[in-house]
Amino acid sequence: MSSILFSQKDLISLIDHHIALLERFGIKDEAPFSVIFFNLEDKEIAQSVDIFSRILRRTDALFQIENSFLVMLPGTDWNGATEVLSGIQEFLSQDPKDNIVSFPEDGDNANTLLAKLQNLIEDNTKLTLKLC
């Protein structure tokens, strides 16, 4: 299993497209997804991209922003996303940080979700990223 590495410029479009598909098939309220964030700090980027793309599912979308990553986890609610993120943070020997947003609880479109995630990232890591 390997996730797909997407360009950061495709982040909003992919999330909104996924929401549109859920709406089209009438499962908007039944099929959650989450977006998680983690930072590599001083880890080797090139090797890490390969590692994360291998351990994530083929349906997961991986986005690299400098030495940080966002992962869109389709079919994954907040609880499932917490397990994935805590596993990654444990692997990276990092303190757990709740950098997770979930659809539809945290927003009904990409801009709302990413604005909330951006605020969480700033509060939890003091990093300033422009996600939307």
N, C-alpha and C positions, 0 to 999 in steps of 0.2 A: 504494500500500500504506500502510495506517495501522494502528498498534497501537491497542489499546483501553486507555483510562485507567480503572483500577479504584480503588475506595476501599481504603485501608489495612486497614479492618476485614474485607475479603474475602480478604486475602492467604493466611491459613492454610487457609481453606475451599477456595479455588481450587487450591492446591497439593495438598491431600489429595484433592480431587475428581479432579484430573489423574492422580494415582497410582492411585486406584481404577479409573479408566478403563483404564489400562495393565494393571492386574491382571485386570480383567474380560475383556479381549481377549487375555490371555496373552502380553503383550509387555513386561512389567515390566522384564525384563533386556535387552531389545533396543531400547528407545526411551528414551534418556536425555533429560534436560532439565537446564537450568542456571538459576541465579538470579544476576544480577549487581547490583552496587551502585555508584553514583557520586553525587558531591556536586557541586552547582553552585557552591559557595562564594559568590562575589559576582555571579554572572550573573543576568540578568533571568529570573525564574521563568515568568511568563505566556508570554513568547515562546518559551522553551526547551521548555515542555510541548508546544507546537504542533510545534516542530522535531523533537523526539524521537518524538512519535507518528506523524509522517510518515515518518521514516527507518526505523523498526522495522517488522517484518512484521505483517500483520493477525493472525497467530496469537500474537504476542508480547503479554504482559500487562504493562502499565506501571503502577507504583504510585508515587505521590508522597507523600513524608513530609517535610513542611516544604520545605527547599530541597535535598532528596536524592531519589533515585529508585532503585527496585528494578525489575528487568525479569526476568520469567520467560520463558525462551527454550525452548519445546517443540522436541523433536527436535534439540537442540543439546548436544553434549558439552562437556567442559571446554575442549578446543582451540578449538572454534568460538566458545564464549563469550569466550575470551581475545581472539580477533580482534575480536569486536563491542565488548568493553569497551575494548580498546586504541585502537580507532578513535574511540570516544566521548571517551576521555581525551585523545587527540591533538587532536581537534576543540576540546576545552575548554582546550587548552594546559596539561594537568596531567601530573604525573609518573605513570607507570604504577603502579597498585596492584592486587594480585591479590585483589579482593573478589568471589570467585566460589565458589559451591558447586554441585555437580552430583549428580543422582540417577542411579543408586543409590549411587555411591561415597561420598558424604558423609553419607548418611542415608537411611532408608527411610520417613520421614514428614515432614510440614511442620515440626513443632516441632524435630526433630533438625536438619534442614537450616538452619532459620532461627537456631537457637542457634549453630550453627557459623559462619554468616555474620555474626551479631552479634559474635562473638568476633574474626573477621577484621577487621571494620570498626573495632572498638575498637583493635586492634593496629596497623592500617595508617593510620588517620585520626584517632585519638583522639576520635572522636565516639561518644557513647553513645545508642543508639537501642533502643527496646523493640520488637522484632519479633515475639516470641512470648510 
